[in-house]
Amino acid sequence: MTATLAPSAPDHDDVFDILTGSSISFSRRVKNRAATAFMIGALLIAALPLLHLILTVVSKGAHAITPDWFTKDIPGNIGQTASQQQINERFAGGSATLDVTKVVLGMRPAIVGTLITTLAASLMAIPLGILGAVYLNEYGKKGRLASFIRFMSDVMTGVPSVVMGLFIYTVWVIPNGVSGASAFAGALALGCLMLPIVVRSAEEMLRLVPDNLREASAALGTRTWRTTLGVVLPAALPGITSGCMLAVARAAGETAPLLFTIGGVTALNASLSGGNTALSMQIFANATENTNEQTLLAWGAALTLITTVLFLTVLARFVTGRFANLR
Amino acid sequence: MTDEMGEVDDVTNTEVDVRVEVAEADPSLADERPVVFNVKDLSVYYAAFRAVRDVKIEIRRHEVTAFIGPSGCGKTTVLRCFNRMNDLIDGARVEGTLTYHGVDLYDPKVNPVEVRRRIGMVFQKPNPFPKSIYDNVAYGPRIAGQKSDLDDVVEQALRRSALWDEVKDRLKKSALGLSGGQQQRLCIARAIAVNPEVILMDEPCSALDPIATGRIEDLMSEIKLDYTIVIVTHNMQQAARISDRCAFFTTEVNEASDVRTGVLVECDRTEKIFANPTDERTENYVTGRFG
């Protein structure tokens, strides 16, 4: 049949060779292999530090995580409560001989501190940031004010976090004297850090919402604010949540903004006022000490922090996944 | 062409038949239907570019008015003036007069939101919200402040758009799971649910297959008893089948500056446009010699 249609129908074997790729020249095959190997290699090299980091943190921090870790206070001067020998034994893996009544490794104050500081910072930055993004994308658009805010937001993203800490130290901690350093001050600094991230990522997500949805809503006699609330924000919600989670993860891990603002008080303090601490603060404080127990505290805090951020991210994915069912 | 008109009307109901026959027997009677929109010397600009000029049309109640013409001649642009959708485009500007029951739609005191409540629109590409089928239809009434009897409104709108039987068991499912034709009927249901006086349709069938197109055409001839319909279409057969009145647009090219401007060539009863048009350009277009 085909022969009658095409007078010079190609030979079956030729077509087979072309379609299976066996007619591709040797040099092209070599180049293909080399390029593939190079790309996989690059991926592995990029992933290696991450894998190494996770493995190190888990292997060094895992044995700090006991029920006490979440319920007990951060030990003070460890040298007085445990002999150096016990510490060495435990660190060498001989945890069976460790007298836990003498050294109790707890991190509760820092866990609580991180949670309330990050939560307070999120409550400040996320609503403000989303409202800002709504203004930029739905109202300001290409106007001069919107362009100015967009530019300033970009500048704010580039401000080093330690400068944010100093800024809050100057405008909040110093004027408030003794009671200045607190979880609230820390949250202010973290909120400043989160705000531009939330604004720009939320704006990006709002921009991805197709204009024909806005038109469809407007054509039904809907005001812009109703369209934004009823159609645009729900459609952009999964993306906005991801952006916010990114900002939360960033804030939870920041140390520099907290250095001047949170006070570094290791006693449990579940309120926004008064000196507090955070996991990142404890990593910084304990990792710079010499004793093995202190180092173990730092590794444990690092593992807790990574796990918390991972948990928050997975939770956000799950929640937005449910919202996104109608997409 | 008149035969085709009759065919479509046969499948709707006898009431329409009678009226169409009367109208055909005495065209002057059709001209006595009240004018909904009166457009005079309308020009639309996008920034400095004049997209359409000197449009003069009357849209009459309970009629289907079709805008036909080649691509880029400004049919959609003119259509979007009727519910002030062009306001949403930066730099779009209208000159001339466009009245709705005698009121200038572009009077600075007129609120475009109120205009759009009375003048609904169905778009070229089906654009259901990423919500459930029910919420899509209930969206407009909810915006208008209706809280009770939403179930009834939704059911009525879906019945009118001939979609009820297909979706009644999955009202809470996402509208994005519907086929293209179903989505477009859902968009019509969504427009009907707010009970507008006029429904503007911008090539509502261009993304649909012939069967879905047929269903939407049937739907239009049915709902024109209650609504006034203005439709933009590229499909001349469709215009001939469903419309009572036709406006033919074309593009004028300024040879010197290569600027293209849409113009209205003529607007008349559909039979006349297709059988005996006044302008030569219309005749060339409808007989397929151009465009």
Contacts between the chains, C-beta under 8 A, distances in Angstrom:
chain1	res1	chain2	res2	distance
A	141	B	90	7.6
A	142	B	90	7.6
A	210	B	127	7.7
A	212	B	123	6.3
A	212	B	125	6.3
A	212	B	127	4.2
A	213	B	127	6.2
A	213	B	129	6.2
A	213	B	130	7.7
A	214	B	88	7.6
A	215	B	85	6.6
A	215	B	88	6.7
A	215	B	123	6.7
A	215	B	127	7.3
A	216	B	123	6.7
A	216	B	127	4.5
A	216	B	128	7.8
A	216	B	129	6.8
A	216	B	187	7.2
A	216	B	190	7.7
A	217	B	129	7.4
A	217	B	139	7.4
A	218	B	85	7.0
A	218	B	88	6.2
A	218	B	116	6.4
A	219	B	83	6.4
A	219	B	85	6.5
A	219	B	116	5.6
A	219	B	120	6.4
A	219	B	121	3.9
A	219	B	123	7.7
A	219	B	191	7.5
A	220	B	116	6.7
A	220	B	117	7.4
A	220	B	120	6.9
A	220	B	139	6.6
A	220	B	140	4.2
A	220	B	143	6.2
A	220	B	190	7.0
A	220	B	191	7.3
A	220	B	194	5.8
A	221	B	113	5.3
A	221	B	114	6.8
A	221	B	115	7.8
A	221	B	116	4.2
A	221	B	117	3.2
A	221	B	118	7.7
A	221	B	140	7.3
A	221	B	143	6.7
A	221	B	144	7.0
A	221	B	194	6.7
A	222	B	113	7.2
A	222	B	116	7.9
A	222	B	140	7.9
A	222	B	143	4.9
A	223	B	113	5.5
A	226	B	143	5.8
A	230	B	139	6.9
A	230	B	143	7.4
A	231	B	129	5.5
A	234	B	130	7.2
A	234	B	131	7.4
A	235	B	129	7.7
A	235	B	130	5.3
A	325	B	174	7.1
A	326	B	130	5.3
A	326	B	131	5.6
A	326	B	132	6.4
A	326	B	174	4.5
A	326	B	176	7.4
A	327	B	130	4.8
A	327	B	174	7.3
A	327	B	176	6.8
